[in-house]
Amino acid sequence: MTLPPQTGFFGQPAGLRTLFFTEVWERFSFYGLRAILVLFMTTPLALGGLGWSVEKAGPIYGMYAALVYLAALPGGWMADRLLGQRRAVFIGGAVIMTGHICLAIPAQSTFFLGLLFIIVGTGLLKPNISTMVGQLYSTDDVRRDGGFSIFYMGINIGAMVAPLVTSGLAQSASFKARLVGWGISPENSWHWGFGAAAVGMFFGLVWYLVDAKALGEAGRAPAVTGADDVRRAKATFGKGVLLTLAIVAIMFALNASGLVVITPDRIAGSFKYILPLTVVAFFVWLFTNGSWTRDERNRLIVITVLFVAAAVFWSVFEQAASTLTLFADRSTRNEILGAHFTSGSWQSVNSGFIVLLSPVFAWIWVKLGSRNPSSPAKFSVGLFFASLSFVIMVPAAAMAVGGNKVGWIWLTLSYLFATIGELCLSPVGLSAMTRLAPARVASLMMGVWFLATSVGNFIAGNMAGLYESLSPPKVFALGAAFAMVFAIVLAILVKPIKRMLERPS
């Protein structure tokens, strides 16, 4: 493949600009929803929410977040074999926008339909836009990690602004008063927040089309082009659609007959068995379904190790949308120097730190050059800081027991430690997947990366469900210990992994 223009965006390939700003708006839509979703589900019906308990909302949010990233596997597969990354990204963005429009309609039926659209659309967009970033660079380009760090900064610009906008629309008293003045029920303010996320995705699609020429040939065609392979892929896709429709039809029939009462929380309960089985089945298929060379198999083993580490990291980090949001809403004085702000606004803090620190980390990785630590070493450091982000919350949660509220410094420090860990792991992980993955399964391997995020999100959601029954201090202590154990294990594995990758094929 001919590489696109290699300069034009802060010393990076020009196509990075296209993907950077598309991702800004896509992440605006995603994190705008993320900031208010759990709060919407747990807000009483009289105030416009769904009125669910934390025990119900936590696992359901975890299932939604897990499915968002789990969908990256079929999304990556479709791009590799049928669509190409470029078309997959556009179609995914359009489906995401449709989902947010559904959420903007104040009805519970459209709520679940909207989440379904967002799951499908994100599965198409998320792995493939990251894969296209990797295609902008040759395999030995030293700018690769720095480019992914800049791309990651774009993710977090959108993620930083979005919660301020959506939570401001959904929660602020001033906007609710304005709705009253317009003759609109203030309880509908949540849906204005969801509508803002749809507008963000629309801007992302417009930019993607306007600046597409900078991408050159990146992502234009599927990786698999042989006539027989394409025919098999179409047949597999058709079978998958039929199987999905059959499962849905059976569920509706069972529910209509009264034999089985299917509810969202029951689906979330059974998902805790479905997700692990899916992960195990996928990795068994991955290692057995392909004539891998010795070098490719070694790289797949490393990808598996990084997968486990990433899943543990996200199981702690992604509690920002659940456990930490509940702590912000119930146990934190949300004011600085007398100025009050919404609890959903805390979702911007991590992204604000990312925007400030991403250029620093990008510079560090380039400056280190040949002395740059390996990906497993960076992952170990990331897990260590994830653990610290929960260690700091243990005394804060202890002080908040009994309805007391603590100051803003505790959550700020927690987000700072989590951000440092994220910068050591997430952009590095994106880069490592594009570097380690065999070319014929590049998008599918990016799906593996997001599968780790899926597993982590599901664990995070279920831990959030323990927020009231287990007590916040114990939840934070459990998360801290979980991450620290794996940080130590991965640090021990750094040298063996390096030797395995250097072993001749």
N, C-alpha and C positions, 0 to 999 in steps of 0.2 A: 504493500500500500504506500502511495506517495504521501509524505507527511505534509500537512497544511503549513501556511506561512509560519516561520519559526521565531518571529519577533513581532512586537506590536502591543504588548500588555505588560508593562513593568518588567521588560526583559524576558517575558514568557511568550509562548506561541499566541498569535492573534486569536485563535479559536478559544483560548481560555476565557477571553472577554465574553464571548457568546454564552458559554456555559456558566460562567460566574454569575452574570446578571439574571439568567434564567433560573438558576438555583436560588438566588436571592429571593425572587418572588414566589417560587414553589415552597421554599422553607417558611416564607411569611405566612402562606396559607396553612401549612402543616402546624407550625408552632403557635400560630394564632388560635387554632382549634385546641391544641394541646394545653394551652394555658387555662382554658375555661371548661374543658370537657368534664373533668372529675367534679369540679365545683357545680356545674350545671346538673349533673346526675344526682348530687347529694343535697341540692337546694330544695326546700319544701315546694310542693305543688302550688301553694298559695303565692309563692314568690316567683313563679315562672319556671322552676326546675322540674326534675322528674320525681323528686321525693324519695330517692333510694337510700338505703343505709350504706355505710362505708363497706361493710362486709359483702354487700352485693355489688356496689359500684367498683371496688378495687379489682376483683377478678375479671369483671366485664371489660373494664378499661385495659387490663393486662392482656386479655384475649384480643381486643381490637388492635392494640399496639403490636402484639406478636404477629397477627395476621397481616398487618401493614408490611412488615419486613419479611415475613414468610412468603408473601406474594412475589418477592424479588426473585425467587427461584424459577417459577414459571415465566415471570417477566423476562428474566435473563435468557431462558431457554428459547422463548419466542423470538427475541431479538437475534440470537445466534443463528436460528434456523429458518425464520420466516420473514421477519420485518426489517431487520437491521436496526441498529441502535437509534438512528436519527428519527425514523418514523415511530418507533416505540415510545420515545420521549414525548413527541407531540401528541400522540393518541393518549398516552397516560395523563398528560397535563389537562387535556380536554375532559377526560373522565373525572379527574380530581375536581375540576371546577364544577362539574355537574353535581358531584357529591356535596360540595359546600352549599350550592344553591338549594339542594334538598334539605339540608340542615337549617337553612334560613327560613324554611316554612315551619310555623309553629304547630307541629303534629308529631306524635310519637311514631307513627308509621313511617313518615318521611325521615325521621331521625335514624332509624336502623338502615333504611335504604341509602341514606347519605353516607353513613359509615362504610357500607358495602362498596359504593362507588369509589370512595377514597382509598380503600384497601386495594382494589383492582388497579386503579390509576397509578398509585404509588409503586405498586409492584412492577408496572411497565416503565415508569420514569426513573426511579431512584437508582437501580443498578446500572442502567444503560447510560445515564448522563455521566456517572463516575467512570465507566469504561471508556467513554469518548475522551475524557480528560487524559487517561492513560495513552490513548492513541495519538495524542498530540506530540508525544515524545518518542525518540528512539530508546531502545532498551538501556543504552549506556549513557543517556543524558543525565548529567549531575543535577540538573534543575528539577528533576521529577518530584522529589520530596518537597522541595520549596514550592513547586507549582501546586501540588495537592494542599499544601498549607494555605496558599492564597485562595484556592478554591474553597477550602474549609472556612476561611474568613468570610467568603460570600454567603455560605450557608448561615453563618451566625449573624451577619448583618440583618438578614431577613428575620432570623429567630429573635434578635434583640428588639427590633421595632414592633413585631407582630403582637406580643403580649400587651404592650402598652396601648395599642390600638384596640384590640379585641376585648381585653378586660375593661378598658375605659368605657367602651360601648356597653358591655354586658353588666358591669358592676357599679359604675360611678353614679352617685346620686344626682349629679348635675345633668347627665345625659337622660336619666330617667325623668327628671323634671321637664326636660325639653320635650320628651315624648308625650308627657301629659299635656303640654302646651299645644302639641300638634294633634291632640285628640286620639292618641295611640296609647294602649295599655302599657304601663311601664314594665309589667311582667314579661313583655316581649323583647326586652332589651337584649337578652341572651342571643336571640336570633339575628339581631343586628351585628353582633360580634361574629357570628357564623357567616353572615353575608359579606363582611369585610374580607374574610379569608377567600371567598369566591372571587372578589375583585382583584386580590393579589395574584391569584393564579391566572386570571385573564391577562394581566400586564406581563406575566412571565411568558405566556404563549405568544403575545404580540412581539416581544423582544426576540424570542427564539426564531421567529420567521424573518424579522427584519435583518438580523445580523447573521443569518445562517451561512452566508458565503464565506465567512472567515474560517469555517470548519474544514474547508477543502473537501476531501473525500472521506474524512473521519466519520464512521458510523453509517455511511450511505447504504452499504450492501450487507446482507447477512454473512456471517463467517462461513457457513456451510452453503455451498453453491452447486454441488453435484446433483444432477437430476434425480437420481435414485434416493439420495439423502433428503432432498426437499420433499419428494413424494412420501417418504416414510414420516417425515416431520408433520406434513399435513394430515396424514392418517392418524398419527398419535394425537395431534391437536383435536381432531374430530372426535376420537374416542374419549378424550378428556372432557370435552364439552358434554357429550352424551352421558358420561358417568356422573358428572356434576348435576345435570338436570334430573337424572334418575334419583340421586340421593335427596335432592330438594323435594321431588315429587313424593318420595316415600315418607319424608318427614312431615309434609303437609297432610298426607293421607292418614298417618298415625295420629297426628294432632286432631284432625277432623273427626276421626272415629272415637276419640276419647281413650284409646288404648294407652297412649303415652302423651302426657301433657308437656309440651316443649316450650320452655321459657328461656329468656336470655341467660339467667343465672345457672340454669341446668346445662345449657350448652357450654357455658364457661367452665362448669364443673367437669364435664366430660373432656373438655379440651386439654386438661392437664394430663390425660392419658394419650390423646391423639398427637400432641406436639412432640413428646419424647419418642414415640414410635416413628413419627415422620422423620425426625432427625437421624435416628439409627438406620432406618430403611434407606434414607438418602445416602449416607456415608457407605453403607454396604454396597449399594448400587454403584456409587462413584468408584470404589476401589475394584470392583469385580467386572464392571461393564466398560471395558476399554483396554486396548492393547497398549498400556503405558510402558514407556522406556524406564530404565532404572532411575534416570535423572528426574523424569516426570513423577514417578512414584514417590521419590524422596521429597520432592516439592509438595506433593499432595499431603504427605505426612506432616510437613511443617505447617501447611495451611490448616490441618486438623488441630494441631496444638494451638495455633493462634486463634482458631475458632473457639476453643474451650476458654482460653484466657479472655477473649473479647466478650463472650457470653457472661462470664463472672463479672467483668467490669460493668457491663450495661445493667446487670441485675441490681447493682448499687446505684449507678449514675442515673438511671431512668426513674428512680423513685422521686426525682425532682417534680415529675408531673403528678405524683400521687401523695406519697408520704410527706415530702417536704412542702407540697402545696397545702395539705391539710394542716401541717404545723404552722405554716405562714398564716393561714386563715383563722386558726383557733388559738394559737399559743404565742404569736409574735405581735409586738406593738408596731404596726405598720405606719410609722411616722419618723421623719428626720427633721430635727429643728422645728417641730410643730407642724410640718407639712405632711398631711396624710396621703397615702396612696393605696391602691387596691391590692389585695393579696395575690391576684393573678399577675401583677406587675413583677413579682419576684422571678418569674420565668425569664425575664430579660437579663438578669444579672449574670448568669453563666455566659450568655452570648456576648454581653458587653465585655467581659473579661477575655473572651476568645478574640474579639476584634482588636483589643489592646495588645494581646500577647502573641497572636498568630504571626505578625511580622517578625517578632523577636525569635520565635522558634524556627521560622523559615530561614532566618539569617544564621541561626546556630547550626542547623543541619548542613547548610551549604558551607559555612566556615570550617566545620570539622572535616569536611572532605573525606579522605581515606580513613580518618580516625572516627568517623561517624559510627555510633553504636548500632549493633544489629537490631532488626525489628523485634525479636524476642526480648532483648535487653530493654528496649524502650517500652514494650508491653509490661514488663515486670515493674518498671518505675511507675507506669500509669496505674497499675493495680495498687501499688503502695499508696499513692496519693488519693485514690478512690477510698481506700480504707481510712485514711486520715480525715476525709470529708465527713465520714460518719462518726469517727472517734470524737470529733469536736462537738457533735450534736448530742452525745450521751449526757454530759452535764447540763446542757441547755434543756433537754427534755426532762431531766430530773427536776430542774428548777421550775418547769412549767406544770408539773403534776399538781392537780387540785384546781386547775383553772387559772393559774397565774400566767402572765405574759412576759416574755423576755424581750430584750432589745434587738435591734436589727443586726448587730455585729456578728451574732452567732451564725445566722444563715449566710451572711456575707462571706465569712471565713470558710464555711462549708462549701459554698459555690466556688470560691477561689481555689481550694485544694482539688475539687472535682475538675475544674477547668484545666489545671496543670496536668492532671492525670489524663484528661481527654486529649490534650495536645500531644502528649507522649504516645498515645495509642490510636486515636481515631484516624487522623489524616495519614499517619504512618501505616495503619492497617489498610486503608484504601490503596495506597501506593504499593504495599507489599503484595496485595492480591493481584494487581495488574502486572507486577513483575514476576511473581511465582507461577501464575496460572498458565497451563498449556494453552497455546493460541486458539486451538479449536474449541475450547470451552471457556473463553475469557469472560463473557457476560455471565455464564452460569457460575463461575467462581466468584464473581462479584455478588451474585445471589447468595453464595455461601457466607460471605461477609455479613450480609444483611440477615441471613438466617441466625447468625450469632446474636445480632441485635434483637431479633424476634424472641429467641429463648430468654435473653436477659430481660426484655420488657415483660414477658409473661411471669417470670419469677418476681420481678419488681411489683407488678400488680397484685400478685398473691400475698407478698409481704405487706403491702399496703392494707390488704384486707385484715391483717393482724393488728393494725394500728390501735384499735380500741380494746381488743380481747387480750393481746399480749402485753400492751403498754408501750408507749413510744420509746422510753430508754432501752428496753430490751430489743425492740426492733432495730434501733440504730446500732446497738452493740453486736447483734447478730450479723448485720450487714458488714460491719467493720472487720469482724473476725473472718468472715467468709472471704473477703477480698485479700486480706493479709496472708492467709494460708496459701492462696494461689500465687500471690506475688513471690513468695519464698520458693515455691515449687518451680515456677518458671525461671527464676534466677538461677537455680541449680541446673536447669536444662539448656541454658544459653550456649555453653561450650559444646555439648553433644550435638545440638542442632547445627551449629556452625561447621563441625567436622563432617556431618552427614551431607550438607550441601556442597562441601568442597571435595567430597569423594568422587573420583573419576567414574564416569558412566560405564 
